[in-house]
Amino acid sequence: MLLVIDSGNTRTKWALVDGAGVMQETSVCLNTDLATSQLKQSAQKANQALIANVAGEALAHQITQLIAPLRANFIVAKRQAGDMINHYEQVEKLGADRWTSLIAAWHITHQPTVVINAGTAITIDCLTADNDNKGLFLGGTIMPGLILMKTALTHNAAQLKIGEGRYIDFPLSTQNAIQTGCLNAAIGAIIVMHNQLQHACGLPPKILISGGDAAKIAHALLIHLNVDKNHVMIIENLVLQGLAILQKETI
């Protein structure tokens, strides 16, 4: 069994992957709860571990200890992995979560795609095909996630209080105004990248969304983006899928 681990800014997800590449026993916990999670028990069932970590060295050390004696293999982005080519200026500086998501997205679509991870931060990455029909990472953006946006508002504006509002056309309450404003910021950034990729490749790209806020963003996006709903896909555990593909292709 392969143990794949996605260590994000707030939560850690993991799964066991069998020889056929099928995920088993997918689990998640807050990073603050990792020590009391079932990760150690999952590691005891595996003979290899691949980890995408963007949560820093302290959490990487904790994971290494929890899964011992299993060796912790932390993924670092490369110039090329299988059929995916990375054009980042400093290749190894591309986050492991973004890199594995791009690998998984290309494996799913094999066509121009906007790849979105909607968690603590929202990453919006564009990939297309090169002349050899390999996946080509063109570049992408990083912005605060929905919760970070709301938190920034409430921490820096005394009269604004955080709460769950509704996404509507013309908000008439503070909570609805915050919810709609933050979602509009996110989908506006996505639409810009979508349109730029469409201009670059000449056809409407697919949109793949993963992460805790994927459903909210997909719903709002379909209201404002004039594409068939089949062009917008919510994909769970995109990072974990990318890790499983990396191992399967022995990259």
Order of alpha helices (4+ residues) and beta strands (2+ residues): beta-beta-beta-alpha-beta-alpha-beta-beta-beta-alpha-beta-beta-beta-alpha-alpha-beta-alpha-beta-alpha
